[in-house]
Amino acid sequence: MLVIFVSFLDFEKITNVLGIFTLLVFIMIMIMGAYTFIGRSFNFEELEAISSTISSPMPNVWISLLNYFALTAMTGVSMAFVLGGSILSFH
């Protein structure tokens, strides 16, 4: 419901909302990073052994590349709609 509400706002208000959430995401990443790395020790050999047993979700690097490009293109197109909508509203 919040996403639908924000999508009906004008460009300046959407930019303000994105700025607030970007700041919150950045603060949370810093807190989680500090919590993870302060006071903990990691056995990287054990972690490497465990990670080598996990299968990749993509069959090869080209499919992974295509998946990443599609996700970034979708976000770019959605932002283009927001920008285009702000230009059309000036008429």
Secondary structure, DSSP 8 states (H G I E B T S, - for coil): -HHHHHHTS-HHHHHHHHHHHHHHHHHHHHHHHHHHHTT----HHHHHHHHHTS--SSSSHHHHHHHHHHHHHHHHHHHHHHHHHHHHTT-
